[in-house]
Amino acid sequence: MCGNIKGVRVGVRELSHHTSQYLSRVKNGDVLEVTEYGRVIATITPASAEAAGDERPRPRPGGGRSGDPSAARRVDELLARGFGDR
C-alpha cells in the first residue's frame, strides 16, 4: 500500500460474514486485500470519483423513478381490478 491509503487484509470467510462492514471501509478509502489460506487472492479498491459519480438513479419505493407516490397507487388499483378480457 502506498501514501495515506490504509490497507486492510481480510480472509474470505470473515469477508463473507461481515461484507457490509468491509465495503463501508472501502467506501471510506481503505484498500481491502482478500486472502485465502493466507495468500492474497483479490484486492478491492474504492471506485474512482468519476465512476462513483456515474451512478444511475435507482427506483424509489412507492413511486418508481418518477418520485410520484400516486403513480404507484394507480398501478396498484389497475392490478387490483385485473386485466379483464383483452
N, C-alpha and C positions, 0 to 999 in steps of 0.2 A: 504494500500500500504506500501511497505517496502523499505528500502535502498534509493537510489537516483533515483528510478523509479518514474516518475511523473504520478499521477493518474488523469484522466480526466473523468468527468461524462457528458453524453450527452443523451438527450431524443431521442426516436425512430424517431420522425418527423424531428428533427434537423439533425440526422444522415442520414436519407434518402435524405434530401435536400443537404447535404454537405459531402457525403460519401468519395470522394477522398481526401478532406482536412483532415478528421479524420484518414483515413487509412495512409496518409502520416505521421501523428504524431505517429501512432503506429509503422510504419517502423523506425522512429527515436527513438524508445524506450519507448514511453508513453504506459501506460495501459489504455484501454478505458472501462469504465463501462457504459453500455447502460441501460437507465431507461425507465420505462413505468409508468405513473402516480406517479412518484417519487420513485418507487421501482426498485432496480437493478434487471434486468432480464437476463443480459448476460455480460460477460467480454471478451474483445478482447485483446490479448497479442501479442507482437512481436514473430515471428517464431524463433525457436532456430537456432543457427548458422549452425547446421548440416542440418536441414530441408531447410533453405534458400539456402544452397549450393547444394541441390539436385534438383535444377531447371532443367527441361528438355529444350533442345533447342526449340525455337519457330520458325515456318516457317517465312522466310524473304519475304517481298513484292518483287515480281519480280523474285525470284529465288528459291523459296521453301527452303528446308533445304540445298540444295547443295551450295547456295550462288552464283550460276552461273546465271546471268540475261538472258543469251542466252537460257537456258533451258526453261524459261517461254515463250520466243518468239517462240521457236519451238513448244511448246504445243499450243500457240495461233494460229500459222499457221496451224497446224493439225486440230484444231477445226474449223477454218475458211473454210477449204476445205470440211469439213463434213466427215462423216464416210463411205460414199459410200455404195455399195451393198455388204453385207457380207453373 
